[in-house]
Structure formats: structure tokens, C-alpha cells
Amino acid sequence: MRIKLLEPLNVPHELIEELAAPIRAKGHEFIYYKEKTTDLTELAERSKDADVVMIANNPYPTEVIEQAKNLQYINVAFTGVDHVGLTSIQNQEILLSNAAGYANQAVAELCVGLTLDLYRKITQGNAEIRDENFPGPFQGGEINGKIVGVIGTGKIGLVTAQLYKAFGARLVAYDPFPNPNAVALGIQYLTLDEVLAQADIVTLHLPLLPSTKGLISADKFQLMKKSAILINCARGPIVDNAALAEALNTGQIAGAGIDVFDMEPPIPADYPLLNAKNAILTPHIGFLTNEAMVKRARIAFDNILAFLDGTPQNLIAK
């Protein structure tokens, strides 16, 4: 089979060669493109004679897939697959897998990092200490003793909850499908409205689905404490971000730490959150650590080997 990695995976070339060796040892051809392209003509050219393609978070639309007549399997080295032309996959009966789990710790740590920045005003302090008109020290807050509301208790939500618990927080959660491991961790399940009303820190860990788009809306911000903060390292459209900016600017909630938006960065200059009060913004880097990239690459190549052995894993239902 001809197997093509269509974009870099942010790991050293030597690791790619190491992971590709078992594929080549089985008699298959492995081709690695070291430069990402968003040009659809180029993507189609790279894909046209491939039996298997591996991508990360680069869009891989229907018009490209339809030109890849030999394609049997798309291996996504990422958690979400909403950037792949799913209709074409269904029509052509192409298998699809992902690399879920590679960034659980990375995302969880960023959630806590954004919380610490909001509570201890780290970014603000860094700017002010460099200012010749330094206004003097300021008073922050602690995670210890706070109520953390975890919205979504899958794997990332649970890792995040564990970190907050280590700081001494009390945990409550909302999830349509309660997780026994969450109960074992001491998490109390409540309704969504109850979690929003009780929590000092709300952290989001839901997938983007029709049922979750805009879930955290203007009326939900009305339920939250004025001292509460919102952390979103999940998917941007889960939140009505214009309503979030309004809630921040009017003091309806105290702050927000946001890594995901309604679009991928760069963000348009008129995007409401860019000028909202007490918002710490990062450019969708929750998944992006050295350690997570290595885990991702290993999972993705393991997926290929499993497919070649006739036992495909981490398949996404279409």
C-alpha cells in the first residue's frame, strides 16, 4: 500500500523515520510531506494515488477526498474530525480514525494555567512590573476552597478535575452521561443550571455537536456568580462568544480564559473577545506541547499498523 503523511506532526524527522520503519518493513511505501499546504489542488495531487493518508488538523475537504480514487483509510492525528469531508467518506466507504487522548494532560494543564493567570493576574503583573509608572502590588485569589464546575466529564474533563482537586477545590459537574470514574473522584453531578449557579470556576470539556453549539449562552451567564470565571479549552462555538464578551464587559462574570474561538487564529480585529475585559486569550495551543506531539505521533502510527494488520482501531463512526 502507498501511505502518505500529508503534513508535519511537530516532532523531529528522526522520530517519523523511526515510527515509519515497521510500515516499510511490512513492504509498504511511506511518503512524508514536510511542508503543510492548504492549497486544495496540491492536497489533491498529494492524495490522488494514496491508499492511506495521515493528516493532523489541516482541513481535508470533500473535493480532495473525491479525487483520491484509491483511498481506503484516513488517519487523523488529532482528536476532532470536523475538518474532514465526512459526506465523501460515507459515500466512498472510507475508514476514519483519530488520535484521541494524546493531549489530555496538555489541555488540562492549560485550563489550570489560565485559571491561575486570572486569579493571580500573572499576565497583568508581568506588564505592570515593566511599566515605569508601576502602580504597586495587587491582591489575587486562590483555587483552594473554590467550587469548580466541570462541564463534560470525559477523559480530558477528568484529568482537569484531578488537577483542580489537587489544589483543594470542590468538584461539581454536568454531563448527559455521568462517568463512574468521576463519581469515584468525588465529583457531584448536578444539572447544568445548578453547576453554573454554584461554581466559582466553570471549565468546559464537551465536543462540538448540534446539541452543544451555543450551549453557554447569554441566559446561562445570568445564572453565574459575578465572581465566577469561565475556562474554555474545548471548542469555541460551545459558547456564544459575543454574549461572553458582553458578560465580561458588564461585570456579569469576573473573567474568562479562552483557547478556542469561533474560527481558528488569526482572529479578526473586530472579534468581541479581543477587547473584552478580564479575558486571557491563547491561540488554540491547549493540545500543543512537546510531550503531546510525541504521544500523538505514536498513536497515529499505531493506528496505521493496526489497519495494515486488519484490526483497525480508534475508528470514528460515520
C-alpha positions as semicolon CSV with decimal commas, in nm:
position;residue;x (nm);y (nm);z (nm)
1;M;0,000;0,000;0,000
2;R;0,101;0,361;-0,052
3;I;0,077;0,552;0,276
4;K;0,120;0,929;0,284
5;L;0,165;1,169;0,573
6;L;0,037;1,492;0,420
7;E;0,162;1,741;0,679
8;P;0,421;1,771;0,958
9;L;0,335;1,639;1,305
10;N;0,560;1,879;1,501
11;V;0,804;1,609;1,602
12;P;1,164;1,553;1,488
13;H;1,213;1,393;1,147
14;E;1,410;1,118;1,317
15;L;1,102;1,012;1,515
16;I;0,892;0,999;1,198
17;E;1,152;0,773;1,037
18;E;1,161;0,552;1,346
19;L;0,783;0,517;1,351
20;A;0,766;0,458;0,974
21;A;1,024;0,177;0,982
22;P;0,775;-0,101;1,076
23;I;0,545;0,012;0,792
24;R;0,826;-0,013;0,539
25;A;0,936;-0,343;0,692
26;K;0,594;-0,483;0,601
27;G;0,661;-0,395;0,238
28;H;0,451;-0,078;0,220
29;E;0,556;0,258;0,077
30;F;0,563;0,553;0,315
31;I;0,584;0,912;0,187
32;Y;0,621;1,210;0,420
33;Y;0,549;1,573;0,322
34;K;0,744;1,808;0,545
35;E;0,551;2,121;0,449
36;K;0,182;2,183;0,520
37;T;-0,034;2,305;0,235
38;T;-0,387;2,445;0,236
39;D;-0,397;2,460;-0,144
40;L;-0,669;2,214;-0,249
41;T;-0,505;2,138;-0,583
42;E;-0,181;2,047;-0,409
43;L;-0,363;1,839;-0,146
44;A;-0,543;1,650;-0,423
45;E;-0,214;1,591;-0,604
46;R;-0,054;1,455;-0,288
47;S;-0,354;1,230;-0,219
48;K;-0,453;1,101;-0,562
49;D;-0,254;0,774;-0,558
50;A;-0,263;0,707;-0,183
51;D;-0,429;0,407;-0,021
52;V;-0,388;0,561;0,323
53;V;-0,344;0,927;0,421
54;M;-0,248;1,071;0,755
55;I;-0,338;1,431;0,841
56;A;-0,347;1,641;1,156
57;N;-0,576;1,945;1,187
58;N;-0,531;2,071;0,832
59;P;-0,869;2,083;0,650
60;Y;-0,922;1,781;0,426
61;P;-1,242;1,858;0,235
62;T;-1,476;1,652;0,020
63;E;-1,340;1,787;-0,311
64;V;-0,995;1,649;-0,226
65;I;-1,118;1,312;-0,100
66;E;-1,329;1,254;-0,409
67;Q;-1,019;1,275;-0,628
68;A;-0,832;1,013;-0,424
69;K;-0,973;0,708;-0,601
70;N;-0,755;0,453;-0,418
71;L;-0,819;0,590;-0,072
72;Q;-0,926;0,332;0,187
73;Y;-0,836;0,495;0,517
74;I;-0,792;0,847;0,658
75;N;-0,589;0,851;0,978
76;V;-0,639;1,182;1,164
77;A;-0,360;1,267;1,407
78;F;-0,594;1,488;1,605
79;T;-0,896;1,446;1,831
80;G;-1,165;1,627;1,632
81;V;-1,252;1,520;1,278
82;D;-1,489;1,803;1,184
83;H;-1,225;1,932;0,936
84;V;-1,264;1,617;0,722
85;G;-1,521;1,585;0,442
86;L;-1,739;1,328;0,614
87;T;-2,003;1,308;0,339
88;S;-1,745;1,190;0,088
89;I;-1,611;0,934;0,336
90;Q;-1,958;0,790;0,380
91;N;-2,016;0,773;0,005
92;Q;-1,681;0,607;-0,064
93;E;-1,684;0,378;0,243
94;I;-1,350;0,508;0,364
95;L;-1,245;0,423;0,720
96;L;-1,168;0,715;0,952
97;S;-0,979;0,715;1,282
98;N;-0,846;0,974;1,525
99;A;-0,579;1,003;1,794
100;A;-0,797;1,089;2,091
101;G;-0,620;1,101;2,425
102;Y;-0,284;1,238;2,320
103;A;-0,344;1,584;2,468
104;N;-0,545;1,509;2,782
105;Q;-0,274;1,629;3,019
106;A;-0,172;1,920;2,797
107;V;-0,524;2,063;2,775
108;A;-0,590;2,008;3,144
109;E;-0,274;2,192;3,244
110;L;-0,361;2,489;3,023
111;C;-0,705;2,509;3,187
112;V;-0,543;2,534;3,527
113;G;-0,280;2,773;3,391
114;L;-0,547;3,011;3,262
115;T;-0,722;2,990;3,596
116;L;-0,403;3,078;3,781
117;D;-0,342;3,368;3,544
118;L;-0,690;3,505;3,609
119;Y;-0,669;3,455;3,985
120;R;-0,312;3,574;4,040
121;K;-0,309;3,825;3,749
122;I;0,018;3,690;3,611
123;T;-0,010;3,849;3,267
124;Q;-0,116;4,180;3,424
125;G;0,171;4,165;3,672
126;N;0,425;4,097;3,400
127;A;0,309;4,407;3,212
128;E;0,287;4,632;3,515
129;I;0,627;4,546;3,664
130;R;0,784;4,659;3,334
131;D;0,594;4,988;3,340
132;E;0,793;5,288;3,465
133;N;0,472;5,404;3,633
134;F;0,435;5,075;3,823
135;P;0,114;5,114;4,024
136;G;0,215;4,875;4,302
137;P;0,121;4,519;4,403
138;F;-0,230;4,383;4,369
139;Q;-0,432;4,120;4,550
140;G;-0,538;3,793;4,385
141;G;-0,727;3,478;4,474
142;E;-0,669;3,106;4,526
143;I;-0,815;2,791;4,372
144;N;-0,814;2,621;4,711
145;G;-1,165;2,609;4,855
146;K;-1,336;2,713;4,532
147;I;-1,616;2,518;4,362
148;V;-1,510;2,402;4,016
149;G;-1,787;2,314;3,772
150;V;-1,671;2,064;3,512
151;I;-1,896;2,067;3,205
152;G;-1,823;1,734;3,036
153;T;-1,659;1,452;3,228
154;G;-1,484;1,258;2,956
155;K;-1,112;1,188;2,972
156;I;-0,992;1,549;2,944
157;G;-1,259;1,669;3,187
158;L;-1,150;1,410;3,443
159;V;-0,779;1,491;3,413
160;T;-0,865;1,860;3,456
161;A;-1,083;1,781;3,758
162;Q;-0,797;1,587;3,917
163;L;-0,566;1,886;3,883
164;Y;-0,819;2,124;4,038
165;K;-0,879;1,875;4,320
166;A;-0,505;1,873;4,391
167;F;-0,535;2,248;4,458
168;G;-0,807;2,181;4,714
169;A;-1,114;2,266;4,506
170;R;-1,455;2,107;4,546
171;L;-1,586;1,947;4,226
172;V;-1,934;1,951;4,073
173;A;-2,019;1,852;3,718
174;Y;-2,271;1,832;3,441
175;D;-2,269;1,562;3,175
176;P;-2,562;1,395;2,996
177;F;-2,377;1,067;3,053
178;P;-2,236;1,052;3,409
179;N;-1,898;0,882;3,439
180;P;-1,845;0,635;3,726
181;N;-1,480;0,744;3,741
182;A;-1,597;1,098;3,809
183;V;-1,811;0,981;4,099
184;A;-1,512;0,788;4,236
185;L;-1,312;1,111;4,220
186;G;-1,569;1,278;4,443
187;I;-1,749;1,477;4,175
188;Q;-2,114;1,559;4,244
189;Y;-2,337;1,560;3,938
190;L;-2,592;1,839;3,905
191;T;-2,799;1,992;3,629
192;L;-2,624;2,237;3,400
193;D;-2,804;2,533;3,554
194;E;-2,714;2,417;3,906
195;V;-2,345;2,382;3,813
196;L;-2,338;2,729;3,659
197;A;-2,509;2,882;3,961
198;Q;-2,279;2,719;4,218
199;A;-1,938;2,721;4,052
200;D;-1,663;2,974;4,109
201;I;-1,473;2,828;3,813
202;V;-1,653;2,677;3,513
203;T;-1,438;2,466;3,280
204;L;-1,576;2,329;2,951
205;H;-1,492;1,984;2,813
206;L;-1,767;1,899;2,566
207;P;-1,739;1,805;2,198
208;L;-1,890;2,037;1,939
209;L;-2,222;1,884;1,835
210;P;-2,553;2,035;1,723
211;S;-2,672;1,986;2,081
212;T;-2,373;2,169;2,234
213;K;-2,333;2,459;1,991
214;G;-2,416;2,779;2,179
215;L;-2,485;2,583;2,497
216;I;-2,328;2,852;2,713
217;S;-2,549;3,140;2,605
218;A;-2,646;3,483;2,737
219;D;-2,910;3,339;2,969
220;K;-2,656;3,095;3,114
221;F;-2,421;3,380;3,205
222;Q;-2,707;3,531;3,402
223;L;-2,702;3,223;3,624
224;M;-2,335;3,252;3,712
225;K;-2,184;3,430;4,010
226;K;-2,044;3,775;3,940
227;S;-1,717;3,646;4,088
228;A;-1,709;3,339;3,860
229;I;-1,467;3,274;3,577
230;L;-1,513;3,065;3,260
231;I;-1,242;2,848;3,107
232;N;-1,285;2,716;2,752
233;C;-1,017;2,491;2,605
234;A;-1,272;2,266;2,432
235;R;-1,443;2,411;2,124
236;G;-1,516;2,779;2,063
237;P;-1,874;2,757;1,935
238;I;-1,991;2,579;2,252
239;V;-2,003;2,935;2,388
240;D;-2,191;3,233;2,249
241;N;-1,873;3,437;2,247
242;A;-2,044;3,769;2,174
243;A;-2,256;3,710;2,484
244;L;-1,942;3,615;2,677
245;A;-1,775;3,942;2,580
246;E;-2,086;4,129;2,694
247;A;-2,091;3,939;3,024
248;L;-1,727;4,030;3,085
249;N;-1,767;4,396;2,990
250;T;-2,075;4,443;3,210
251;G;-1,929;4,255;3,507
252;Q;-2,184;3,975;3,485
253;I;-1,891;3,736;3,536
254;A;-1,540;3,818;3,659
255;G;-1,315;3,672;3,393
256;A;-1,252;3,417;3,120
257;G;-0,961;3,209;2,995
258;I;-1,017;3,117;2,631
259;D;-0,807;2,900;2,400
260;V;-1,070;2,831;2,131
261;F;-1,285;3,062;1,923
262;D;-1,550;3,061;1,651
263;M;-1,269;3,031;1,398
264;E;-0,904;2,930;1,402
265;P;-0,649;3,207;1,465
266;P;-0,571;3,463;1,336
267;I;-0,879;3,624;1,488
268;P;-1,050;3,917;1,309
269;A;-0,979;4,254;1,468
270;D;-1,348;4,313;1,541
271;Y;-1,395;3,983;1,726
272;P;-1,566;4,080;2,056
273;L;-1,341;3,881;2,289
274;L;-1,027;4,061;2,171
275;N;-1,138;4,373;2,355
276;A;-1,335;4,219;2,640
277;K;-1,240;4,295;3,000
278;N;-1,058;4,038;3,213
279;A;-1,012;3,790;2,928
280;I;-0,692;3,589;2,890
281;L;-0,669;3,456;2,534
282;T;-0,434;3,193;2,389
283;P;-0,414;3,091;2,019
284;H;-0,555;2,735;2,034
285;I;-0,247;2,583;2,196
286;G;-0,415;2,354;2,450
287;F;-0,304;2,042;2,264
288;L;0,035;2,178;2,163
289;T;0,314;2,057;2,392
290;N;0,631;1,868;2,309
291;E;0,509;1,569;2,505
292;A;0,163;1,566;2,346
293;M;0,306;1,583;1,994
294;V;0,516;1,273;2,058
295;K;0,216;1,088;2,203
296;R;0,008;1,194;1,904
297;A;0,261;1,067;1,653
298;R;0,290;0,732;1,827
299;I;-0,089;0,686;1,841
300;A;-0,126;0,781;1,475
301;F;0,139;0,537;1,355
302;D;-0,002;0,264;1,578
303;N;-0,336;0,328;1,405
304;I;-0,174;0,265;1,067
305;L;-0,008;-0,056;1,179
306;A;-0,339;-0,179;1,322
307;F;-0,511;-0,102;0,991
308;L;-0,242;-0,284;0,793
309;D;-0,282;-0,584;1,023
310;G;-0,656;-0,592;0,954
311;T;-0,756;-0,476;1,303
312;P;-0,825;-0,100;1,265
313;Q;-0,853;0,091;1,591
314;N;-0,977;0,428;1,715
315;L;-1,237;0,430;1,438
316;I;-1,486;0,715;1,417
317;A;-1,848;0,623;1,346
318;K;-1,966;0,794;1,027
